[in-house]
Amino acid sequence: MGFFVAALAWAVPALAQQVCAPTPAYSPCEIVFELDDAEAKAHPNPYVTVDLRAELRSPRSRTILMPAYWDGGRRMVIRFTPIDAGTWDFRLTSNLERFNGKLGQLQATESTDPGFLQRANVHHWRYTESLKAHLWMGDAFPDFAAAPQAMFDAYAEARGKQKFSHVRGLLLGKAGEEKRAFAGADQPVAAFFQEVDKRVLALNQKGMFVDLMLAANGKQLTSLFSSWQQRERFVKYVVSRYAAFHVTWQLLEEFESYADSRTLLKELGEHVKKMDPYQHPRATGTTATTGPLAPDAWMSYVNHHSPDDAIGAIEHHVFPAPFVNTGFASEQDGPDALRKRLWNAAMNGQYPSAMLNPATPDSAAAKAMAAWQEFFARTRYWELEPYYDIDGARCLALPGTEYVVYIEKSGYAELLIEKHGYDVFWFNPRTGELTKEKKEFKGEKYFAEAPTKNEDWVLHLSREGRKEGMLRSYKFESRPNLMQEIEQSPARMPFELLQPASDPLSVSQPPKYEAKLKRETRGTREMRYLWTGEVPTEGRGYRVLGTGAQGTLRIPESLAAIFPAVFNMRIYAINAVGKVYAVDRVYRLAK
C-alpha cells in the first residue's frame, strides 16, 4: 500500500504565500512563505529567530498546531497533513508582523489512506482512520539519507515489493557525519534536509513508515547541541519538517553508551510528544531493551535489540505495550539463522525489524522476511499472543480461532486447543509455500509431525470461516487482551537463588549467578531467566545483566557514577506454561 502525496503550491497573493492545491487526506500539504528584504535583514538566521506557526481547524473541528521550519535562504514552510476531507481554516501567529493574525483556507479531498499509526490491543498496532491492523515488519538502512541515489532507489523498490512496512534510518548519520546535516548547532544544511524530504516521501509512496533515529547516541547529540535550547530548536525543526509524513520517532540508535541518556531522552521525548500534533509512536534504539525507560511517559512502545528469547518472552508479560525487535538477527548470521530467529521473535510476541544489507535488497534473508509477512498477513496477527499449552514447539494463538505453531527442531508438536473444526495448513518458511490438508481437524488435542525432519516448519490451525465473519465486525479485537499478575511471593517461587552469594558485588570482577529449581514439574520442564540490575539513586534504569539459569553477571560500570552504590537486582523467570515470577535482591556495588 502506498501513501498519497499532494502536488504542492498555488499562490494566494493576499497573504504573500503559497498554499498547497487540494490535497488528499493524510498527504503532506505545504504553506510556503518568503521573507522580504526588511525581514531578511532583521533575521539573518531565521532558524533561530523567526517564529511562525499556523493553527489549522478541520471541518470536524479537529485542530492542529504546526510551526514553520526554515528551508534555506528566505524560505519558511509550514508542512502539515490534513486528517479530514473538506475545507480547513487556518490562522497564522508570528513575530513577523506581515503574517501575524492572517487567516486562510485550504482544501483536503477524500483519501483511501488508512492514516497514521497508533498502538492498539495492548501489544499491537492499528491505523488511525480505519479498523485495519498494521503489520510491523521493518529493516535498517542507517545511511538512507546520504546513500547513492541508485542504491536508494533499488532498495526502496525492492522493500516495497517485499511488503516491508518500516525502514529505520539515521537523520544525522553516524558519529562524525553530523556536519553534513548541521554545519553548526544553529545552522541546518537546508539542501541536505531537502534530499531527506524526498527520500522519506519516496519510502512513504512505497507503503513504508520511516523510523527516524535523530542521532546515533547521546554523545553525538550533546556534542552538536550543547544547550537545552539548541536541542529544543533541533527537535522543533525535525518535528515541523517530518511529522506530516508517515514516520515514527526512534530518537537515538542506542542509548546505553551515554551515561545521562535517560535524562536526555526524557527531555527529547517530552519535546517530541508536546510538538507532534499527530502523536506518532515514540521510542529509542537500544543494545538490549528499552524496558528501563518504560516508566517515563514519553515512550509509547518498547524496542528490543537482542536474539535472546528470555528478554522478549519475559518482558512481553511485564510491559503493556507493543514490542519491536530491531536485533533479532543480522544478515551476517546467514539466511537460515536469520529465518529461525525471525520466527522465534514472533513467538515471543515481538514485531521484527531486521538488519539486512541495503546493497543487496533481494537477498535470501529478505525473501525469508517477505515469506513471513505473507504468512502473517492472512492471520489475525493483531490478536495473536504467546500460547503455552504445547509441547515440542512454540505457538501464537487466538484461542478458539487460530493457532500458529513454529516447529524449529523437534519435528513434532502436541497442543491443546478449544474444541472446534479447524482447517490445517503447513507453511514452509524456507520457500513460502503453503499447503492445506484435505481434512479439517475436530478435537481438543492435536498431534502433528512436520512434513520433513531436521527442518523448521509452521503449522497453522485456523477456523477460516469464522475469521471471515470476524472481519465483517466493527470490533478491532474479539476479546480483551489481559496482562497477567507477576508472582512475587517467595513461598511460590519454583526456584531458589544460589549465586551471587557474596556482598559487595564487583564491577571489575563480575560474580557468577545461578538459579536452581526447587522441584521438577510440568511447568518447570522449561524455564527462562532474565537477570537485571540498577542503582536506584542514579535514576538510569536497569540493565540486562544476564540470561539463563547460570553464568557470569555483566555489570556495566556506567550504571553508577559514585561507588560503592546500592544495587538492586531483579530476577525474572517464565516457566513452560507462561507463568512469570520475579525475585528482588539488594547488594552493594563496588568497582
C-alpha positions, 0 to 999 in steps of 0.5 A, spaced: 500 500 500 502 506 498 501 513 501 498 519 497 502 525 496 499 532 494 502 536 488 504 542 492 503 550 491 498 555 488 499 562 490 494 566 494 497 573 493 493 576 499 497 573 504 504 573 500 504 565 500 503 559 497 498 554 499 498 547 497 492 545 491 487 540 494 490 535 497 488 528 499 487 526 506 493 524 510 498 527 504 503 532 506 500 539 504 505 545 504 504 553 506 510 556 503 512 563 505 518 568 503 521 573 507 522 580 504 528 584 504 526 588 511 525 581 514 531 578 511 535 583 514 532 583 521 533 575 521 539 573 518 538 566 521 531 565 521 532 558 524 533 561 530 529 567 530 523 567 526 517 564 529 511 562 525 506 557 526 499 556 523 493 553 527 489 549 522 481 547 524 478 541 520 471 541 518 470 536 524 473 541 528 479 537 529 485 542 530 492 542 529 498 546 531 504 546 526 510 551 526 514 553 520 521 550 519 526 554 515 528 551 508 534 555 506 535 562 504 528 566 505 524 560 505 519 558 511 514 552 510 509 550 514 508 542 512 502 539 515 497 533 513 490 534 513 486 528 517 479 530 514 476 531 507 473 538 506 475 545 507 480 547 513 481 554 516 487 556 518 490 562 522 497 564 522 501 567 529 508 570 528 513 575 530 513 577 523 508 582 523 506 581 515 503 574 517 501 575 524 493 574 525 492 572 517 487 567 516 486 562 510 483 556 507 485 550 504 482 544 501 483 536 503 479 531 498 477 524 500 483 519 501 483 511 501 489 512 506 488 508 512 492 514 516 497 514 521 499 509 526 497 508 533 498 502 538 492 498 539 490 491 543 495 492 548 501 489 544 499 491 537 498 496 532 492 499 528 491 505 523 488 511 525 482 512 520 480 505 519 479 498 523 485 495 519 491 492 523 498 494 521 503 489 520 510 491 523 515 488 519 521 493 518 529 493 516 535 498 517 538 502 512 542 507 517 545 511 511 538 512 507 539 519 507 546 520 504 546 513 500 547 513 492 541 515 489 541 508 485 542 504 491 536 508 494 532 507 489 533 499 488 532 498 495 526 502 496 523 498 490 525 492 492 522 493 500 516 495 497 515 489 493 517 485 499 511 488 503 516 491 508 512 496 512 518 500 516 525 502 514 529 505 520 534 510 518 539 515 521 537 523 520 544 525 522 548 519 520 553 516 524 558 519 529 562 524 525 557 525 519 553 530 523 556 536 519 553 534 513 546 535 516 548 541 521 554 545 519 553 548 526 548 547 532 544 553 529 545 552 522 541 546 518 544 544 511 537 546 508 539 542 501 541 536 505 534 536 509 531 537 502 534 530 499 531 527 506 524 530 504 524 526 498 527 520 500 522 519 506 516 521 501 519 516 496 519 510 502 512 513 504 509 512 496 512 505 497 507 503 503 513 504 508 513 508 515 520 511 516 523 510 523 527 516 524 533 515 529 535 523 530 542 521 532 546 515 533 547 516 541 547 521 546 554 523 545 553 525 538 547 529 540 550 533 546 556 534 542 552 538 536 547 541 541 550 543 547 544 547 550 537 545 552 535 550 547 539 548 541 536 541 542 529 544 543 530 548 536 533 541 533 527 537 535 522 543 533 525 543 526 525 535 525 518 535 528 515 541 523 519 538 517 517 530 518 511 529 522 506 530 516 509 524 513 508 517 515 514 516 520 515 514 527 520 517 532 526 512 534 530 518 537 537 515 538 540 508 535 542 506 542 542 509 548 546 505 553 553 508 551 551 515 554 551 515 561 545 521 562 541 518 556 535 517 560 535 524 562 536 526 555 531 522 552 526 524 557 527 531 555 527 529 547 521 525 548 517 530 552 519 535 546 517 530 541 510 528 544 508 536 546 510 538 538 507 532 534 500 534 533 499 527 530 502 523 536 506 518 532 509 512 536 515 514 540 521 510 542 529 509 542 534 504 539 537 500 544 543 494 545 538 490 549 531 493 551 528 499 552 524 496 558 528 501 563 525 507 560 518 504 560 516 508 566 517 515 563 511 517 559 514 519 553 515 512 550 509 509 547 512 502 545 518 498 547 524 496 542 528 490 543 535 489 540 537 482 542 536 474 539 535 472 546 528 469 547 528 470 555 528 478 554 522 478 549 518 472 552 519 475 559 518 482 558 512 481 553 508 479 560 511 485 564 510 491 559 503 493 556 505 495 550 507 493 543 514 490 542 519 491 536 525 487 535 530 491 531 536 485 533 533 479 532 538 477 527 543 480 522 544 478 515 551 476 517 548 470 521 546 467 514 539 466 511 537 460 515 539 463 522 536 469 520 529 465 518 529 461 525 530 467 529 525 471 525 520 466 527 522 465 534 521 473 535 514 472 533 513 467 538 515 471 543 510 476 541 515 481 538 514 485 531 521 484 527 525 489 524 531 486 521 538 488 519 539 486 512 544 489 507 541 495 503 546 493 497 543 487 496 535 488 497 533 481 494 537 477 498 535 470 501 534 473 508 529 478 505 525 473 501 525 469 508 522 476 511 517 477 505 515 469 506 513 471 513 509 477 512 505 473 507 504 468 512 502 473 517 498 477 513 492 472 512 492 471 520 489 475 525 496 477 527 493 483 531 490 478 536 495 473 536 499 472 543 504 467 546 500 460 547 503 455 552 499 449 552 504 445 547 509 441 547 515 440 542 514 447 539 512 454 540 505 457 538 501 464 537 494 463 538 487 466 538 484 461 542 478 458 539 480 461 532 487 460 530 493 457 532 500 458 529 505 453 531 513 454 529 516 447 529 524 449 529 527 442 531 523 437 534 519 435 528 513 434 532 508 438 536 502 436 541 497 442 543 491 443 546 486 447 543 478 449 544 474 444 541 472 446 534 473 444 526 479 447 524 482 447 517 490 445 517 495 448 513 503 447 513 507 453 511 514 452 509 518 458 511 524 456 507 520 457 500 513 460 502 509 455 500 503 453 503 499 447 503 492 445 506 490 438 508 484 435 505 481 434 512 479 439 517 481 437 524 475 436 530 478 435 537 481 438 543 488 435 542 492 435 536 498 431 534 502 433 528 509 431 525 512 436 520 512 434 513 520 433 513 525 432 519 531 436 521 527 442 518 523 448 521 516 448 519 509 452 521 503 449 522 497 453 522 490 451 525 485 456 523 477 456 523 477 460 516 470 461 516 469 464 522 475 469 521 471 471 515 465 473 519 470 476 524 472 481 519 465 483 517 465 486 525 466 493 527 470 490 533 478 491 532 479 485 537 474 479 539 476 479 546 480 483 551 487 482 551 489 481 559 496 482 562 497 477 567 499 478 575 507 477 576 508 472 582 512 475 587 511 471 593 517 467 595 513 461 598 511 460 590 517 461 587 519 454 583 526 456 584 531 458 589 537 463 588 544 460 589 549 465 586 551 471 587 552 469 594 557 474 596 556 482 598 559 487 595 558 485 588 564 487 583 564 491 577 571 489 575 570 482 577 563 480 575 560 474 580 557 468 577 549 467 578 545 461 578 538 459 579 536 452 581 529 449 581 526 447 587 522 441 584 521 438 577 514 439 574 510 440 568 511 447 568 518 447 570 520 442 564 522 449 561 524 455 564 527 462 562 531 467 566 532 474 565 537 477 570 537 485 571 540 490 575 540 498 577 542 503 582 536 506 584 539 513 586 542 514 579 535 514 576 538 510 569 534 504 569 536 497 569 540 493 565 540 486 562 545 483 566 544 476 564 540 470 561 539 463 563 539 459 569 547 460 570 553 464 568 557 470 569 553 477 571 555 483 566 555 489 570 556 495 566 560 500 570 556 506 567 550 504 571 553 508 577 557 514 577 559 514 585 561 507 588 560 503 592 552 504 590 546 500 592 544 495 587 538 492 586 537 486 582 531 483 579 530 476 577 525 474 572 523 467 570 517 464 565 516 457 566 513 452 560 506 454 561 507 462 561 507 463 568 512 469 570 515 470 577 520 475 579 525 475 585 528 482 588 535 482 591 539 488 594 547 488 594 552 493 594 556 495 588 563 496 588 568 497 582 
